[in-house]
């Protein structure tokens, strides 16, 4: 990540609901109310392994960029590159993958191009990955 002067942050809209639940698993996740039985067709967020399944699925889907120009933490993505031209090529490829896979992003929670970002509690810029000073101050202010 050190030397990556171009970063983009991306967040999926209702990420878990974007992944289909295998048909053979749907009945296992059914639940009953006084009105009827509901059978989900999408991955329910409340499942014990939903986060693990979601993380591993997204990583497999975006594998060609992973750890070279992309980091994934559940539904938060960080795209990075050393120079603008590489960043634009990788950004275009990421959008192609999103389009092919049908993944939807939250425009409000996404940022196309930044020199410095806060991601997963860290401050990331061309100098590398650092602790976020705001978080350090918050910890120091705790009683």
VMD Tcl script that builds the backbone (N, CA, C; Angstrom):
set m [mol new atoms 429]
animate dup $m
set s [atomselect $m all]
$s set {name element resname resid chain x y z} {
  {N N UNK 1 A 0.815 -1.195 0.000}
  {CA C UNK 1 A 0.000 0.000 0.000}
  {C C UNK 1 A 0.862 1.264 0.000}
  {N N UNK 2 A 2.063 1.155 0.571}
  {CA C UNK 2 A 2.921 2.331 0.608}
  {C C UNK 2 A 3.204 2.787 -0.819}
  {N N UNK 3 A 3.088 4.074 -1.033}
  {CA C UNK 3 A 3.295 4.630 -2.364}
  {C C UNK 3 A 2.031 4.687 -3.199}
  {N N UNK 4 A 0.926 4.197 -2.647}
  {CA C UNK 4 A -0.355 4.254 -3.362}
  {C C UNK 4 A -0.960 5.635 -3.156}
  {N N UNK 5 A -0.838 6.460 -4.170}
  {CA C UNK 5 A -1.296 7.846 -4.075}
  {C C UNK 5 A -2.736 8.048 -4.515}
  {N N UNK 6 A -3.369 7.004 -5.026}
  {CA C UNK 6 A -4.750 7.113 -5.490}
  {C C UNK 6 A -5.565 6.001 -4.852}
  {N N UNK 7 A -6.652 6.393 -4.190}
  {CA C UNK 7 A -7.501 5.441 -3.480}
  {C C UNK 7 A -8.965 5.714 -3.786}
  {N N UNK 8 A -9.751 4.683 -3.717}
  {CA C UNK 8 A -11.197 4.801 -3.847}
  {C C UNK 8 A -11.864 3.913 -2.814}
  {N N UNK 9 A -12.924 4.410 -2.211}
  {CA C UNK 9 A -13.690 3.655 -1.222}
  {C C UNK 9 A -15.032 3.278 -1.818}
  {N N UNK 10 A -15.450 2.049 -1.580}
  {CA C UNK 10 A -16.716 1.576 -2.125}
  {C C UNK 10 A -17.446 0.768 -1.066}
  {N N UNK 11 A -18.760 0.938 -1.043}
  {CA C UNK 11 A -19.597 0.253 -0.074}
  {C C UNK 11 A -20.817 -0.291 -0.808}
  {N N UNK 12 A -21.123 -1.556 -0.582}
  {CA C UNK 12 A -22.283 -2.161 -1.236}
  {C C UNK 12 A -23.584 -1.708 -0.574}
  {N N UNK 13 A -24.628 -1.592 -1.357}
  {CA C UNK 13 A -25.970 -1.334 -0.828}
  {C C UNK 13 A -26.522 -2.668 -0.350}
  {N N UNK 14 A -26.850 -2.756 0.926}
  {CA C UNK 14 A -27.428 -3.976 1.495}
  {C C UNK 14 A -26.711 -5.214 0.963}
  {N N UNK 15 A -25.424 -5.262 1.232}
  {CA C UNK 15 A -24.550 -6.284 0.674}
  {C C UNK 15 A -25.049 -7.712 0.779}
  {N N UNK 16 A -25.470 -8.130 1.954}
  {CA C UNK 16 A -25.895 -9.514 2.130}
  {C C UNK 16 A -27.057 -9.855 1.200}
  {N N UNK 17 A -27.948 -8.917 1.012}
  {CA C UNK 17 A -29.124 -9.161 0.180}
  {C C UNK 17 A -28.780 -9.260 -1.301}
  {N N UNK 18 A -27.561 -8.922 -1.665}
  {CA C UNK 18 A -27.160 -9.038 -3.065}
  {C C UNK 18 A -26.699 -10.451 -3.421}
  {N N UNK 19 A -26.499 -11.287 -2.413}
  {CA C UNK 19 A -26.071 -12.664 -2.667}
  {C C UNK 19 A -27.255 -13.609 -2.549}
  {N N UNK 20 A -27.468 -14.387 -3.592}
  {CA C UNK 20 A -28.557 -15.362 -3.581}
  {C C UNK 20 A -28.229 -16.488 -2.605}
  {N N UNK 21 A -29.241 -16.973 -1.932}
  {CA C UNK 21 A -29.103 -18.108 -1.035}
  {C C UNK 21 A -29.369 -19.366 -1.850}
  {N N UNK 22 A -28.469 -20.329 -1.791}
  {CA C UNK 22 A -28.630 -21.570 -2.559}
  {C C UNK 22 A -29.999 -22.176 -2.276}
  {N N UNK 23 A -30.638 -22.657 -3.322}
  {CA C UNK 23 A -31.999 -23.185 -3.195}
  {C C UNK 23 A -32.082 -24.292 -2.143}
  {N N UNK 24 A -31.055 -25.143 -2.079}
  {CA C UNK 24 A -31.081 -26.244 -1.109}
  {C C UNK 24 A -30.931 -25.757 0.334}
  {N N UNK 25 A -30.554 -24.505 0.538}
  {CA C UNK 25 A -30.408 -23.943 1.893}
  {C C UNK 25 A -31.597 -23.080 2.309}
  {N N UNK 26 A -32.444 -22.730 1.381}
  {CA C UNK 26 A -33.527 -21.792 1.678}
  {C C UNK 26 A -34.468 -22.308 2.757}
  {N N UNK 27 A -34.837 -23.569 2.685}
  {CA C UNK 27 A -35.776 -24.110 3.664}
  {C C UNK 27 A -35.175 -24.107 5.072}
  {N N UNK 28 A -33.867 -24.318 5.176}
  {CA C UNK 28 A -33.215 -24.309 6.486}
  {C C UNK 28 A -33.342 -22.956 7.169}
  {N N UNK 29 A -33.438 -21.905 6.386}
  {CA C UNK 29 A -33.494 -20.551 6.938}
  {C C UNK 29 A -34.923 -20.014 7.052}
  {N N UNK 30 A -35.892 -20.852 6.748}
  {CA C UNK 30 A -37.294 -20.433 6.841}
  {C C UNK 30 A -37.668 -20.159 8.294}
  {N N UNK 31 A -38.602 -19.265 8.453}
  {CA C UNK 31 A -39.123 -18.987 9.792}
  {C C UNK 31 A -40.624 -18.747 9.689}
  {N N UNK 32 A -41.314 -18.991 10.798}
  {CA C UNK 32 A -42.763 -18.932 10.783}
  {C C UNK 32 A -43.252 -17.828 11.711}
  {N N UNK 33 A -44.249 -17.114 11.246}
  {CA C UNK 33 A -44.950 -16.140 12.076}
  {C C UNK 33 A -46.389 -16.628 12.210}
  {N N UNK 34 A -47.212 -15.857 12.889}
  {CA C UNK 34 A -48.617 -16.236 13.030}
  {C C UNK 34 A -49.368 -16.132 11.697}
  {N N UNK 35 A -48.763 -15.486 10.709}
  {CA C UNK 35 A -49.424 -15.316 9.411}
  {C C UNK 35 A -49.004 -16.349 8.377}
  {N N UNK 36 A -47.681 -16.632 8.315}
  {CA C UNK 36 A -47.215 -17.563 7.287}
  {C C UNK 36 A -45.765 -17.962 7.530}
  {N N UNK 37 A -45.260 -18.831 6.675}
  {CA C UNK 37 A -43.858 -19.241 6.709}
  {C C UNK 37 A -43.106 -18.427 5.665}
  {N N UNK 38 A -42.017 -17.815 6.091}
  {CA C UNK 38 A -41.183 -17.021 5.188}
  {C C UNK 38 A -39.921 -17.814 4.857}
  {N N UNK 39 A -39.599 -17.858 3.577}
  {CA C UNK 39 A -38.402 -18.557 3.119}
  {C C UNK 39 A -37.530 -17.567 2.354}
  {N N UNK 40 A -36.369 -17.210 2.919}
  {CA C UNK 40 A -35.512 -16.227 2.251}
  {C C UNK 40 A -34.859 -16.795 0.988}
  {N N UNK 41 A -34.697 -15.937 0.018}
  {CA C UNK 41 A -33.999 -16.303 -1.216}
  {C C UNK 41 A -32.640 -15.604 -1.302}
  {N N UNK 42 A -32.396 -14.750 -0.331}
  {CA C UNK 42 A -31.122 -14.037 -0.233}
  {C C UNK 42 A -30.477 -14.394 1.097}
  {N N UNK 43 A -29.173 -14.171 1.206}
  {CA C UNK 43 A -28.442 -14.520 2.428}
  {C C UNK 43 A -28.944 -13.655 3.585}
  {N N UNK 44 A -29.504 -14.281 4.627}
  {CA C UNK 44 A -29.956 -13.499 5.780}
  {C C UNK 44 A -28.758 -13.075 6.633}
  {N N UNK 45 A -28.738 -11.833 7.016}
  {CA C UNK 45 A -27.611 -11.269 7.760}
  {C C UNK 45 A -27.473 -11.883 9.150}
  {N N UNK 46 A -28.545 -12.397 9.688}
  {CA C UNK 46 A -28.515 -12.892 11.065}
  {C C UNK 46 A -27.900 -14.279 11.207}
  {N N UNK 47 A -27.593 -14.950 10.119}
  {CA C UNK 47 A -26.992 -16.288 10.191}
  {C C UNK 47 A -25.610 -16.215 10.828}
  {N N UNK 48 A -25.261 -17.241 11.546}
  {CA C UNK 48 A -23.976 -17.288 12.234}
  {C C UNK 48 A -22.808 -17.071 11.286}
  {N N UNK 49 A -22.834 -17.716 10.144}
  {CA C UNK 49 A -21.712 -17.648 9.209}
  {C C UNK 49 A -21.931 -16.681 8.052}
  {N N UNK 50 A -22.927 -15.817 8.141}
  {CA C UNK 50 A -23.238 -14.915 7.026}
  {C C UNK 50 A -22.063 -14.000 6.686}
  {N N UNK 51 A -21.414 -13.427 7.687}
  {CA C UNK 51 A -20.292 -12.514 7.422}
  {C C UNK 51 A -19.132 -13.256 6.770}
  {N N UNK 52 A -18.826 -14.445 7.269}
  {CA C UNK 52 A -17.758 -15.254 6.690}
  {C C UNK 52 A -18.084 -15.624 5.243}
  {N N UNK 53 A -19.320 -16.062 5.007}
  {CA C UNK 53 A -19.746 -16.419 3.654}
  {C C UNK 53 A -19.682 -15.208 2.727}
  {N N UNK 54 A -20.178 -14.082 3.215}
  {CA C UNK 54 A -20.189 -12.865 2.398}
  {C C UNK 54 A -18.762 -12.446 2.046}
  {N N UNK 55 A -17.895 -12.387 3.049}
  {CA C UNK 55 A -16.505 -11.984 2.836}
  {C C UNK 55 A -15.827 -12.904 1.818}
  {N N UNK 56 A -15.952 -14.208 2.003}
  {CA C UNK 56 A -15.268 -15.141 1.102}
  {C C UNK 56 A -15.839 -15.085 -0.308}
  {N N UNK 57 A -17.137 -14.888 -0.438}
  {CA C UNK 57 A -17.754 -14.799 -1.765}
  {C C UNK 57 A -17.290 -13.554 -2.502}
  {N N UNK 58 A -17.296 -12.412 -1.823}
  {CA C UNK 58 A -16.846 -11.168 -2.458}
  {C C UNK 58 A -15.371 -11.285 -2.847}
  {N N UNK 59 A -14.563 -11.880 -1.987}
  {CA C UNK 59 A -13.144 -12.042 -2.308}
  {C C UNK 59 A -12.944 -12.933 -3.532}
  {N N UNK 60 A -13.709 -14.009 -3.636}
  {CA C UNK 60 A -13.603 -14.879 -4.815}
  {C C UNK 60 A -14.021 -14.139 -6.075}
  {N N UNK 61 A -15.093 -13.372 -5.974}
  {CA C UNK 61 A -15.611 -12.642 -7.140}
  {C C UNK 61 A -14.629 -11.582 -7.640}
  {N N UNK 62 A -13.881 -10.985 -6.731}
  {CA C UNK 62 A -12.972 -9.888 -7.084}
  {C C UNK 62 A -11.504 -10.313 -6.993}
  {N N UNK 63 A -11.273 -11.609 -7.064}
  {CA C UNK 63 A -9.953 -12.192 -6.840}
  {C C UNK 63 A -8.845 -11.608 -7.715}
  {N N UNK 64 A -9.155 -11.275 -8.955}
  {CA C UNK 64 A -8.092 -10.796 -9.854}
  {C C UNK 64 A -7.467 -9.476 -9.395}
  {N N UNK 65 A -8.207 -8.686 -8.606}
  {CA C UNK 65 A -7.683 -7.413 -8.100}
  {C C UNK 65 A -7.224 -7.494 -6.644}
  {N N UNK 66 A -7.671 -8.522 -5.961}
  {CA C UNK 66 A -7.471 -8.648 -4.522}
  {C C UNK 66 A -5.991 -8.671 -4.135}
  {N N UNK 67 A -5.643 -7.847 -3.163}
  {CA C UNK 67 A -4.298 -7.718 -2.582}
  {C C UNK 67 A -3.265 -7.145 -3.545}
  {N N UNK 68 A -3.664 -6.871 -4.779}
  {CA C UNK 68 A -2.768 -6.190 -5.720}
  {C C UNK 68 A -3.180 -4.730 -5.839}
  {N N UNK 69 A -4.509 -4.529 -5.906}
  {CA C UNK 69 A -5.061 -3.179 -6.013}
  {C C UNK 69 A -6.359 -3.031 -5.224}
  {N N UNK 70 A -6.744 -4.052 -4.476}
  {CA C UNK 70 A -8.033 -4.032 -3.793}
  {C C UNK 70 A -7.948 -4.768 -2.462}
  {N N UNK 71 A -8.553 -4.157 -1.437}
  {CA C UNK 71 A -8.739 -4.814 -0.146}
  {C C UNK 71 A -10.236 -4.862 0.136}
  {N N UNK 72 A -10.671 -5.934 0.780}
  {CA C UNK 72 A -12.094 -6.125 1.070}
  {C C UNK 72 A -12.258 -6.417 2.551}
  {N N UNK 73 A -13.168 -5.703 3.194}
  {CA C UNK 73 A -13.575 -6.016 4.555}
  {C C UNK 73 A -15.093 -6.024 4.580}
  {N N UNK 74 A -15.656 -7.214 4.548}
  {CA C UNK 74 A -17.090 -7.466 4.469}
  {C C UNK 74 A -17.663 -6.727 3.255}
  {N N UNK 75 A -18.334 -5.588 3.473}
  {CA C UNK 75 A -18.907 -4.866 2.318}
  {C C UNK 75 A -18.198 -3.536 2.049}
  {N N UNK 76 A -17.043 -3.345 2.660}
  {CA C UNK 76 A -16.245 -2.134 2.435}
  {C C UNK 76 A -15.026 -2.492 1.590}
  {N N UNK 77 A -14.850 -1.771 0.496}
  {CA C UNK 77 A -13.749 -2.047 -0.419}
  {C C UNK 77 A -12.841 -0.842 -0.540}
  {N N UNK 78 A -11.555 -1.112 -0.668}
  {CA C UNK 78 A -10.554 -0.073 -0.873}
  {C C UNK 78 A -9.771 -0.419 -2.134}
  {N N UNK 79 A -9.878 0.428 -3.141}
  {CA C UNK 79 A -9.115 0.279 -4.379}
  {C C UNK 79 A -7.942 1.242 -4.304}
  {N N UNK 80 A -6.745 0.789 -4.700}
  {CA C UNK 80 A -5.569 1.656 -4.588}
  {C C UNK 80 A -4.595 1.395 -5.735}
  {N N UNK 81 A -3.808 2.421 -6.057}
  {CA C UNK 81 A -2.768 2.303 -7.087}
  {C C UNK 81 A -1.732 3.394 -6.864}
  {N N UNK 82 A -0.545 3.165 -7.399}
  {CA C UNK 82 A 0.549 4.126 -7.255}
  {C C UNK 82 A 0.360 5.355 -8.131}
  {N N UNK 83 A -0.207 5.163 -9.326}
  {CA C UNK 83 A -0.328 6.292 -10.258}
  {C C UNK 83 A -1.745 6.358 -10.825}
  {N N UNK 84 A -2.071 7.514 -11.395}
  {CA C UNK 84 A -3.428 7.781 -11.878}
  {C C UNK 84 A -3.834 6.843 -13.007}
  {N N UNK 85 A -2.941 6.579 -13.951}
  {CA C UNK 85 A -3.324 5.744 -15.092}
  {C C UNK 85 A -3.634 4.311 -14.651}
  {N N UNK 86 A -2.824 3.757 -13.765}
  {CA C UNK 86 A -3.098 2.410 -13.244}
  {C C UNK 86 A -4.400 2.410 -12.460}
  {N N UNK 87 A -4.601 3.449 -11.657}
  {CA C UNK 87 A -5.825 3.537 -10.862}
  {C C UNK 87 A -7.060 3.530 -11.764}
  {N N UNK 88 A -7.032 4.301 -12.830}
  {CA C UNK 88 A -8.186 4.373 -13.732}
  {C C UNK 88 A -8.447 3.039 -14.424}
  {N N UNK 89 A -7.392 2.337 -14.805}
  {CA C UNK 89 A -7.546 1.010 -15.422}
  {C C UNK 89 A -8.182 0.040 -14.426}
  {N N UNK 90 A -7.708 0.043 -13.191}
  {CA C UNK 90 A -8.234 -0.862 -12.163}
  {C C UNK 90 A -9.654 -0.472 -11.756}
  {N N UNK 91 A -9.937 0.823 -11.724}
  {CA C UNK 91 A -11.288 1.292 -11.420}
  {C C UNK 91 A -12.267 0.813 -12.489}
  {N N UNK 92 A -11.864 0.947 -13.743}
  {CA C UNK 92 A -12.722 0.480 -14.840}
  {C C UNK 92 A -12.962 -1.025 -14.732}
  {N N UNK 93 A -11.922 -1.785 -14.429}
  {CA C UNK 93 A -12.072 -3.238 -14.292}
  {C C UNK 93 A -12.977 -3.588 -13.113}
  {N N UNK 94 A -12.841 -2.866 -12.014}
  {CA C UNK 94 A -13.695 -3.099 -10.854}
  {C C UNK 94 A -15.157 -2.862 -11.211}
  {N N UNK 95 A -15.436 -1.778 -11.922}
  {CA C UNK 95 A -16.811 -1.499 -12.340}
  {C C UNK 95 A -17.326 -2.545 -13.323}
  {N N UNK 96 A -16.453 -3.045 -14.196}
  {CA C UNK 96 A -16.857 -4.128 -15.105}
  {C C UNK 96 A -17.265 -5.367 -14.306}
  {N N UNK 97 A -16.485 -5.691 -13.285}
  {CA C UNK 97 A -16.812 -6.838 -12.440}
  {C C UNK 97 A -18.118 -6.615 -11.684}
  {N N UNK 98 A -18.295 -5.417 -11.120}
  {CA C UNK 98 A -19.553 -5.106 -10.427}
  {C C UNK 98 A -20.738 -5.283 -11.372}
  {N N UNK 99 A -20.600 -4.779 -12.580}
  {CA C UNK 99 A -21.672 -4.872 -13.565}
  {C C UNK 99 A -21.956 -6.332 -13.920}
  {N N UNK 100 A -20.914 -7.099 -14.189}
  {CA C UNK 100 A -21.061 -8.507 -14.552}
  {C C UNK 100 A -21.710 -9.303 -13.425}
  {N N UNK 101 A -21.297 -9.029 -12.187}
  {CA C UNK 101 A -21.792 -9.768 -11.027}
  {C C UNK 101 A -23.121 -9.235 -10.501}
  {N N UNK 102 A -23.507 -8.043 -10.960}
  {CA C UNK 102 A -24.757 -7.449 -10.507}
  {C C UNK 102 A -24.663 -6.800 -9.140}
  {N N UNK 103 A -23.454 -6.490 -8.681}
  {CA C UNK 103 A -23.285 -5.824 -7.387}
  {C C UNK 103 A -23.666 -4.357 -7.504}
  {N N UNK 104 A -24.378 -3.868 -6.503}
  {CA C UNK 104 A -24.809 -2.471 -6.467}
  {C C UNK 104 A -24.059 -1.743 -5.355}
  {N N UNK 105 A -23.616 -0.529 -5.670}
  {CA C UNK 105 A -22.865 0.283 -4.712}
  {C C UNK 105 A -23.716 1.403 -4.143}
  {N N UNK 106 A -23.348 1.849 -2.964}
  {CA C UNK 106 A -23.974 3.013 -2.353}
  {C C UNK 106 A -23.186 4.255 -2.772}
  {N N UNK 107 A -23.778 5.136 -3.588}
  {CA C UNK 107 A -23.056 6.350 -3.997}
  {C C UNK 107 A -22.699 7.241 -2.810}
  {N N UNK 108 A -23.566 7.272 -1.797}
  {CA C UNK 108 A -23.320 8.127 -0.632}
  {C C UNK 108 A -22.126 7.650 0.185}
  {N N UNK 109 A -21.876 6.353 0.184}
  {CA C UNK 109 A -20.794 5.799 0.992}
  {C C UNK 109 A -19.551 5.479 0.171}
  {N N UNK 110 A -19.574 5.816 -1.100}
  {CA C UNK 110 A -18.437 5.521 -1.973}
  {C C UNK 110 A -17.743 6.804 -2.405}
  {N N UNK 111 A -16.464 6.686 -2.685}
  {CA C UNK 111 A -15.659 7.827 -3.118}
  {C C UNK 111 A -14.720 7.336 -4.214}
  {N N UNK 112 A -14.790 7.952 -5.383}
  {CA C UNK 112 A -14.043 7.451 -6.538}
  {C C UNK 112 A -12.543 7.666 -6.464}
  {N N UNK 113 A -12.108 8.822 -6.005}
  {CA C UNK 113 A -10.676 9.102 -6.037}
  {C C UNK 113 A -10.281 10.046 -4.907}
  {N N UNK 114 A -9.427 9.546 -4.044}
  {CA C UNK 114 A -8.934 10.326 -2.913}
  {C C UNK 114 A -7.429 10.108 -2.782}
  {N N UNK 115 A -6.749 11.086 -2.211}
  {CA C UNK 115 A -5.315 10.940 -1.922}
  {C C UNK 115 A -5.096 10.314 -0.546}
  {N N UNK 116 A -6.083 10.496 0.341}
  {CA C UNK 116 A -5.995 9.956 1.692}
  {C C UNK 116 A -7.387 9.507 2.107}
  {N N UNK 117 A -7.477 8.315 2.704}
  {CA C UNK 117 A -8.775 7.785 3.115}
  {C C UNK 117 A -8.698 7.219 4.529}
  {N N UNK 118 A -9.852 7.184 5.176}
  {CA C UNK 118 A -10.010 6.475 6.441}
  {C C UNK 118 A -10.766 5.198 6.096}
  {N N UNK 119 A -10.147 4.074 6.390}
  {CA C UNK 119 A -10.758 2.790 6.050}
  {C C UNK 119 A -10.461 1.790 7.159}
  {N N UNK 120 A -11.494 1.209 7.696}
  {CA C UNK 120 A -11.370 0.195 8.753}
  {C C UNK 120 A -10.513 0.677 9.921}
  {N N UNK 121 A -10.704 1.916 10.305}
  {CA C UNK 121 A -10.007 2.455 11.467}
  {C C UNK 121 A -8.578 2.895 11.215}
  {N N UNK 122 A -8.159 2.903 9.981}
  {CA C UNK 122 A -6.794 3.315 9.641}
  {C C UNK 122 A -6.826 4.499 8.685}
  {N N UNK 123 A -5.766 5.271 8.716}
  {CA C UNK 123 A -5.578 6.386 7.796}
  {C C UNK 123 A -4.592 5.898 6.736}
  {N N UNK 124 A -5.004 5.945 5.473}
  {CA C UNK 124 A -4.199 5.389 4.384}
  {C C UNK 124 A -3.909 6.473 3.360}
  {N N UNK 125 A -2.619 6.614 3.020}
  {CA C UNK 125 A -2.206 7.571 1.988}
  {C C UNK 125 A -0.917 7.056 1.341}
  {N N UNK 126 A -0.301 7.870 0.527}
  {CA C UNK 126 A 0.915 7.467 -0.172}
  {C C UNK 126 A 2.072 7.110 0.744}
  {N N UNK 127 A 2.023 7.576 1.991}
  {CA C UNK 127 A 3.081 7.257 2.958}
  {C C UNK 127 A 2.874 5.905 3.630}
  {N N UNK 128 A 1.714 5.306 3.418}
  {CA C UNK 128 A 1.433 3.997 4.004}
  {C C UNK 128 A 0.163 3.990 4.835}
  {N N UNK 129 A 0.109 3.045 5.758}
  {CA C UNK 129 A -1.056 2.844 6.622}
  {C C UNK 129 A -0.690 3.301 8.028}
  {N N UNK 130 A -1.548 4.142 8.610}
  {CA C UNK 130 A -1.279 4.722 9.927}
  {C C UNK 130 A -2.522 4.606 10.804}
  {N N UNK 131 A -2.295 4.676 12.095}
  {CA C UNK 131 A -3.427 4.741 13.014}
  {C C UNK 131 A -4.136 6.072 12.792}
  {N N UNK 132 A -5.444 6.051 12.866}
  {CA C UNK 132 A -6.245 7.257 12.696}
  {C C UNK 132 A -6.119 8.110 13.962}
  {N N UNK 133 A -5.575 9.336 13.848}
  {CA C UNK 133 A -5.407 10.197 15.027}
  {C C UNK 133 A -6.719 10.463 15.768}
  {N N UNK 134 A -7.822 10.544 15.053}
  {CA C UNK 134 A -9.119 10.771 15.707}
  {C C UNK 134 A -9.472 9.604 16.625}
  {N N UNK 135 A -9.188 8.403 16.191}
  {CA C UNK 135 A -9.467 7.228 17.021}
  {C C UNK 135 A -8.538 7.185 18.232}
  {N N UNK 136 A -7.297 7.569 18.032}
  {CA C UNK 136 A -6.342 7.597 19.151}
  {C C UNK 136 A -6.806 8.599 20.201}
  {N N UNK 137 A -7.229 9.796 19.747}
  {CA C UNK 137 A -7.733 10.810 20.691}
  {C C UNK 137 A -8.967 10.294 21.427}
  {N N UNK 138 A -9.846 9.613 20.718}
  {CA C UNK 138 A -11.052 9.078 21.352}
  {C C UNK 138 A -10.692 8.044 22.416}
  {N N UNK 139 A -9.715 7.207 22.125}
  {CA C UNK 139 A -9.277 6.215 23.116}
  {C C UNK 139 A -8.629 6.886 24.322}
  {N N UNK 140 A -7.837 7.915 24.079}
  {CA C UNK 140 A -7.176 8.629 25.172}
  {C C UNK 140 A -8.182 9.366 26.047}
  {N N UNK 141 A -9.283 9.784 25.461}
  {CA C UNK 141 A -10.299 10.532 26.202}
  {C C UNK 141 A -11.223 9.625 27.015}
  {N N UNK 142 A -11.116 8.327 26.828}
  {CA C UNK 142 A -11.983 7.407 27.571}
  {C C UNK 142 A -11.618 7.426 29.053}
  {N N UNK 143 A -12.624 7.352 29.905}
  {CA C UNK 143 A -12.347 7.355 31.352}
  {C C UNK 143 A -11.693 6.056 31.802}
}
mol reanalyze $m
mol bondsrecalc $m
mol representation Tube
mol addrep $m
